[in-house]
Structures are given as C-alpha cells and as structure tokens.
C-alpha cells in the first residue's frame, strides 16, 4: 500500500532535487527520478513534466516516491506544504486497515459494450423509474414497497458482472440524472463495480447494490428545505439531517426478511474510516467491507455532481479528488482498486487533445493507458462537429504531429449533447425490443 511521508527538504544530490511521496505531486513539477525501474513504466527516461491530474494518477500506479528537479519545474509551495502536512497528520492518526483479498479475475468479461448497451440502458432507466415511485410513496406517507425492485437489481448486477464498462459508459454520457433519486441508482452501480473488482461473491454484490440504493431512503421523510439545501448546514440543520439514517432504518424495519447486511449499509453509509462520520462515529475495521464500498460510491457520485442538473467535474478529476480522501473516508486500497476499474480516462468521459479539440473516450488501451480510442467531437474552437472523427490515439499520426491527451475537459460550461452520443458509436440497431441486435 502507498504510505504518506512528508516532504524531504534536505537535498538528494543538490539543493534543487527533492524527494517526494507521489501523493504530494503537483501539476507543473518535473520528475527526474523514480523509485522503480523506468523500463516498467510509460515515462521517458530523461524525465518529464507533470502536465495534469491524470499524469499524477499514472505515476501513483507505478511508484511510491519520486525525485523532482525544482530548476526545471514547479516547487512545493509553502501553503500547499502546510496543507499536505495537515492531511498527512490526519492520515497517520487514522486507524490502520487490513488489506482485503482482491481477485480481479473472478468475473471475466463475457459481453462487449455493443452487445449489452441497449438492454442495459433500458434496465437502468426502468430501475430509476421504479425507485422514484418507491421514494414518492415514502414521501407521501405510504409503506416502503421493495418487491418491484428485486428483478431489476438482479439484472443490473448481472450486467455489471458481464462487463462494467457498459454502465461506466452510460453513466458518464448522462448529461443530467433523470430524477432526484437517480444518484442512489448511480451510487449503487459504482459500488457494485468496485465489489466486482475485488471479486466479491455475486449474492453479496446484490446485497450491496440493494443497500446502497436504499441508503438514503430516510431522506424522503425530511423537510424539503433540508434535502434541497445548498451549502453548509447550520448546527441544528445538520442534527436534523442526520436523522435520515434513523428514519431509513425505521422504514427497513417494515421488512424483517431483509438481510442484515443491507440494514448495516443503510446504518453505516455516512460513517468514515477515520471515525469522523455519523451517526455512531465508528472507524476502521468496525465498518464492514460492503459499507465501505457504498461509502466510496456515494463520495464519488457527490464529486461528480454539485446538484441534480449539473456535472461538477470530469470523472478523471473526480477520481483525483477521491484519491486525496484515502485513509480518511475509506482505506487507500479501495481507492486504488476503483481507479483500476475506471481507468485513467474512463469511457464516456470528455478529454481535451493537444490540438484543442474535445474528444469522447470510447475504449481504454490496456497497453498505453494515456492513449485511448476516442471520437473527436469538436474542432479546436470547441464547435461541435456534424460527424465525429474516430481515432486510436495510440496509432494516430498527422502531418503536423501526433494527437495526444492534454487533460480531462471541464464540460460544466460547455453545451455538449452527451446523451446524443450514447448509441452513436456502437453500430446500427436492427430488430425490435429484446430481439434487436447491433451490427
């Protein structure tokens, strides 16, 4: 596991060479030495600049510490240094966590995105519709009805086990969630994908999906002003908001047949690894692994969206921010495995090329993680192209040089028709309903 270490300000070989933990890297730094063999990495042996958060994530995958040259790149700033000291101290005071066994080969990919796309999207929308009706009924004072959810949950878990990239694509090409409860469905998907990465048994992944989906059901018994509040809570508001966990447990008590692990997820979905969560402030391994998967999933979903209608940051930048919360909200191992399943540039995310064009990531390149297959969707002035250009960045060359990824695009203020692209790059659909195929 990666560990934190404070900035070593004593020179390595001269006063402009500093050894840093990879978690302390900043954009603009120049890396001149690694703590591992250069031959096993995609980096140039004569050193390189850290150009964006994705570069930091890639370095973290290969190294624990590096040496930077402050004469050729950015130096650790005083304010940033103090901030890192606070974070490092907080992580050191967090409880140690025993690593979980990971079996990444437990579920082989059995379907392509093209084969699954239509069925998965249809089931995803249907589950959102069903869950919205459940939430509406609770808000109106009716009982919690769960029977209609079981089949959809089973289907969704089956799709995730067959190929998680299909739902990553669908969720990342969603311009805005369909309902106010859609974030619960999305979080359940993220949690199940992470559990698949660990090799968790299928029956437990179903329980995890159900528990994550229902985790915030108690919110529908709170006043709308609390649920929809933007910004920080006042103390009394926060104490009232915390009660949604208790309300959720009361609703679940209507179903004594529910597995205790589902109830535990609802009880613990606001707890933290460092013990600073609520309602009980439990920490470390007092939290069951399924609850930890749910906690990370909700955190990632909150990083993606500021509210129901607006994407906050790109998936890659949300992952970078998620990494900063390791050992505080959840064990570092969970974040590392989440990065593994999502990839450097998740499918369905928008990136900016070195030419200024925007492109939609279509497929990961396992051998060159910084060079995915993409669809170029705008020109250099960000004007949307009528016909996207499909290219493989690992092999595409132009007369004026090679296209490459510059950074993840901030699409918050760009009017990109992401929903229009969802089915556009996966062939033509033939047939009707369940009998249709894409060619």
ZAMARGU-4260 file (C-alpha; in steps of 0.2 Angstrom, whole numbers, plus 5000, padded with zeros to 4 digits):
<rodrens>
0) 5000/5000/5000 | 5005/5018/4997 | 5010/5027/5013 | 5012/5046/5016 | 5029/5054/5020
5) 5032/5072/5022 | 5042/5082/5010 | 5060/5079/5012 | 5068/5096/5011 | 5086/5090/5013
10) 5094/5089/4995 | 5095/5072/4987 | 5111/5076/4977 | 5109/5095/4976 | 5098/5109/4983
15) 5086/5108/4968 | 5082/5090/4969 | 5068/5085/4981 | 5062/5068/4986 | 5043/5067/4987
20) 5029/5055/4991 | 5019/5053/4975 | 5003/5059/4984 | 5012/5076/4986 | 5015/5079/4967
25) 5008/5094/4959 | 5005/5099/4941 | 5020/5108/4934 | 5033/5098/4943 | 5047/5090/4934
30) 5051/5072/4939 | 5069/5066/4936 | 5070/5050/4946 | 5058/5036/4951 | 5059/5023/4965
35) 5056/5009/4952 | 5064/5004/4936 | 5060/5016/4921 | 5058/5001/4909 | 5042/4995/4918
40) 5034/5012/4915 | 5027/5023/4901 | 5038/5038/4906 | 5053/5045/4896 | 5069/5040/4905
45) 5076/5058/4904 | 5062/5064/4915 | 5045/5073/4911 | 5034/5086/4917 | 5018/5083/4926
50) 5005/5091/4915 | 4988/5086/4923 | 4980/5076/4937 | 4980/5061/4926 | 4999/5061/4925
55) 4999/5061/4944 | 4987/5046/4944 | 4998/5036/4932 | 5014/5040/4942 | 5005/5034/4958
60) 5001/5017/4949 | 5020/5014/4947 | 5029/5022/4961 | 5028/5027/4979 | 5040/5041/4979
65) 5049/5051/4965 | 5063/5065/4964 | 5058/5081/4957 | 5070/5095/4949 | 5064/5112/4955
70) 5075/5120/4942 | 5065/5113/4928 | 5048/5113/4936 | 5037/5119/4950 | 5042/5118/4968
75) 5031/5113/4983 | 5023/5129/4988 | 5023/5135/5006 | 5004/5135/5008 | 5002/5118/4999
80) 5016/5111/5010 | 5006/5116/5026 | 4990/5108/5019 | 4999/5092/5015 | 5006/5091/5032
85) 4989/5093/5039 | 4982/5079/5028 | 4997/5068/5031 | 4995/5070/5050 | 4976/5066/5048
90) 4981/5050/5039 | 4994/5045/5051 | 4981/5046/5065 | 4968/5036/5056 | 4967/5018/5060
95) 4977/5005/5051 | 4967/4994/5039 | 4970/4976/5035 | 4971/4974/5016 | 4956/4964/5008
100) 4960/4950/4996 | 4957/4955/4978 | 4953/4943/4964 | 4952/4954/4949 | 4949/4938/4938
105) 4934/4932/4947 | 4922/4939/4934 | 4929/4938/4916 | 4921/4950/4903 | 4908/4940/4893
110) 4899/4953/4883 | 4905/4969/4873 | 4898/4986/4876 | 4889/4984/4859 | 4881/4968/4864
115) 4874/4975/4881 | 4871/4993/4878 | 4853/4993/4873 | 4847/4981/4886 | 4857/4989/4900
120) 4851/5006/4896 | 4833/5000/4896 | 4835/4992/4913 | 4844/5007/4920 | 4830/5019/4916
125) 4817/5006/4922 | 4826/5005/4939 | 4826/5024/4940 | 4808/5024/4937 | 4804/5011/4949
130) 4815/5018/4963 | 4807/5036/4960 | 4790/5028/4963 | 4796/5020/4979 | 4803/5036/4985
135) 4787/5046/4981 | 4777/5033/4990 | 4788/5035/5006 | 4787/5054/5004 | 4768/5053/5004
140) 4767/5043/5020 | 4765/5026/5012 | 4774/5010/5017 | 4791/5005/5009 | 4787/4994/4994
145) 4803/4984/4988 | 4796/4969/4979 | 4796/4978/4962 | 4815/4982/4964 | 4822/4964/4965
150) 4822/4959/4947 | 4829/4975/4941 | 4843/4974/4954 | 4847/4956/4949 | 4848/4961/4930
155) 4859/4976/4934 | 4871/4966/4944 | 4872/4953/4930 | 4876/4967/4918 | 4890/4974/4929
160) 4897/4956/4931 | 4897/4953/4912 | 4906/4970/4908 | 4906/4985/4920 | 4912/4996/4905
165) 4894/4997/4898 | 4887/5006/4913 | 4903/5017/4915 | 4899/5022/4898 | 4880/5025/4901
170) 4883/5035/4917 | 4897/5046/4910 | 4887/5050/4895 | 4872/5056/4906 | 4870/5075/4904
175) 4859/5075/4919 | 4851/5062/4930 | 4833/5058/4926 | 4826/5060/4944 | 4832/5067/4961
180) 4834/5050/4967 | 4844/5044/4952 | 4860/5047/4962 | 4856/5032/4973 | 4855/5021/4957
185) 4871/5028/4951 | 4880/5026/4968 | 4873/5008/4968 | 4881/5005/4951 | 4898/5012/4957
190) 4898/5002/4972 | 4894/4985/4963 | 4908/4989/4950 | 4920/4991/4964 | 4915/4975/4973
195) 4916/4966/4956 | 4934/4972/4955 | 4938/4964/4972 | 4930/4948/4967 | 4915/4949/4980
200) 4903/4934/4978 | 4888/4938/4967 | 4875/4936/4981 | 4884/4949/4991 | 4886/4961/4977
205) 4867/4960/4975 | 4865/4964/4994 | 4877/4979/4992 | 4868/4986/4977 | 4851/4985/4987
210) 4859/4993/5002 | 4867/5007/4993 | 4851/5010/4983 | 4841/5011/4999 | 4854/5020/5010
215) 4846/5037/5008 | 4828/5032/5008 | 4825/5041/5025 | 4829/5057/5017 | 4811/5057/5010
220) 4804/5059/5027 | 4814/5075/5030 | 4808/5093/5025 | 4812/5098/5008 | 4822/5113/5013
225) 4834/5101/5022 | 4835/5089/5007 | 4837/5103/4994 | 4849/5114/5004 | 4864/5121/4995
230) 4879/5125/5005 | 4884/5121/5023 | 4871/5116/5036 | 4869/5126/5052 | 4871/5115/5068
235) 4853/5112/5071 | 4850/5108/5052 | 4864/5096/5052 | 4857/5087/5068 | 4840/5086/5059
240) 4848/5080/5043 | 4857/5066/5052 | 4840/5059/5057 | 4838/5052/5040 | 4848/5037/5044
245) 4837/5033/5059 | 4821/5036/5048 | 4829/5024/5035 | 4831/5010/5047 | 4813/5013/5053
250) 4807/5010/5035 | 4818/4995/5033 | 4810/4988/5049 | 4794/4985/5039 | 4804/4971/5030
255) 4811/4960/5043 | 4815/4947/5030 | 4829/4959/5023 | 4847/4953/5025 | 4856/4961/5040
260) 4870/4967/5028 | 4858/4978/5019 | 4852/4986/5035 | 4871/4988/5040 | 4874/4998/5024
265) 4860/5009/5027 | 4866/5012/5045 | 4884/5015/5041 | 4884/5024/5024 | 4889/5040/5032
270) 4902/5033/5043 | 4921/5036/5039 | 4937/5026/5040 | 4944/5039/5052 | 4929/5039/5064
275) 4923/5056/5060 | 4907/5051/5052 | 4889/5048/5059 | 4878/5043/5067 | 4890/5032/5078
280) 4907/5038/5074 | 4914/5020/5071 | 4930/5018/5062 | 4942/5006/5053 | 4938/4988/5053
285) 4922/4991/5063 | 4915/4996/5046 | 4910/4980/5036 | 4918/4980/5018 | 4901/4981/5010
290) 4898/4998/5019 | 4915/5004/5014 | 4911/5001/4995 | 4894/5010/4997 | 4903/5025/5006
295) 4916/5027/4992 | 4902/5026/4979 | 4892/5040/4987 | 4908/5050/4989 | 4912/5048/4971
300) 4895/5052/4965 | 4895/5068/4975 | 4911/5073/4967 | 4904/5072/4950 | 4888/5082/4953
305) 4885/5098/4963 | 4866/5096/4961 | 4854/5086/4951 | 4856/5095/4935 | 4875/5100/4933
310) 4891/5090/4932 | 4904/5097/4944 | 4920/5090/4937 | 4926/5077/4924 | 4926/5058/4930
315) 4945/5059/4930 | 4946/5074/4940 | 4933/5067/4952 | 4945/5052/4954 | 4960/5063/4958
320) 4950/5071/4971 | 4944/5055/4978 | 4962/5049/4980 | 4965/5064/4991 | 4952/5057/5003
325) 4961/5040/5005 | 4964/5034/5023 | 4952/5047/5029 | 4935/5042/5022 | 4940/5025/5016
330) 4955/5014/5015 | 4968/5018/5002 | 4966/5000/4994 | 4948/5004/4990 | 4953/5020/4980
335) 4967/5011/4971 | 4955/4997/4965 | 4942/5010/4960 | 4955/5018/4949 | 4959/5002/4941
340) 4941/4998/4936 | 4938/5015/4930 | 4954/5018/4921 | 4965/5033/4918 | 4952/5041/4906
345) 4935/5032/4909 | 4924/5028/4894 | 4911/5041/4891 | 4922/5055/4898 | 4927/5070/4888
350) 4945/5074/4886 | 4954/5089/4878 | 4968/5085/4865 | 4984/5094/4862 | 4976/5101/4847
355) 4962/5110/4857 | 4949/5098/4851 | 4937/5089/4863 | 4935/5070/4861 | 4924/5057/4869
360) 4933/5042/4876 | 4927/5026/4868 | 4938/5012/4874 | 4953/5010/4885 | 4970/5005/4878
365) 4977/4992/4891 | 4995/4994/4884 | 4995/5013/4883 | 4984/5019/4896 | 4986/5038/4891
370) 4981/5034/4873 | 4963/5028/4872 | 4952/5026/4857 | 4941/5042/4855 | 4928/5051/4845
375) 4934/5069/4841 | 4918/5079/4844 | 4923/5097/4842 | 4936/5107/4832 | 4949/5117/4841
380) 4937/5131/4844 | 4925/5119/4853 | 4912/5120/4839 | 4903/5103/4838 | 4907/5093/4823
385) 4892/5086/4812 | 4902/5070/4810 | 4914/5065/4824 | 4931/5058/4819 | 4935/5041/4826
390) 4954/5038/4830 | 4965/5027/4840 | 4977/5039/4849 | 4990/5025/4851 | 4992/5025/4832
395) 4985/5041/4825 | 4998/5052/4817 | 4995/5068/4807 | 5007/5078/4796 | 5009/5091/4810
400) 5012/5079/4824 | 5004/5066/4835 | 4987/5069/4843 | 4988/5066/4862 | 4978/5069/4878
405) 4981/5086/4885 | 4969/5085/4900 | 4952/5080/4906 | 4939/5093/4899 | 4929/5104/4911
410) 4912/5102/4902 | 4902/5111/4916 | 4901/5127/4905 | 4901/5118/4888 | 4885/5113/4879
415) 4889/5096/4874 | 4875/5084/4869 | 4882/5069/4878 | 4865/5060/4878 | 4865/5061/4859
420) 4882/5051/4858 | 4876/5037/4869 | 4872/5025/4855 | 4880/5033/4840 | 4897/5024/4840
425) 4891/5006/4843 | 4884/5001/4826 | 4866/5001/4819 | 4852/4993/4828 | 4842/4980/4819
430) 4826/4972/4826 | 4813/4976/4839 | 4814/4975/4858 | 4823/4960/4865 | 4826/4953/4848
435) 4836/4968/4842 | 4855/4967/4839 | 4868/4980/4834 | 4879/4977/4819
</rodrens>
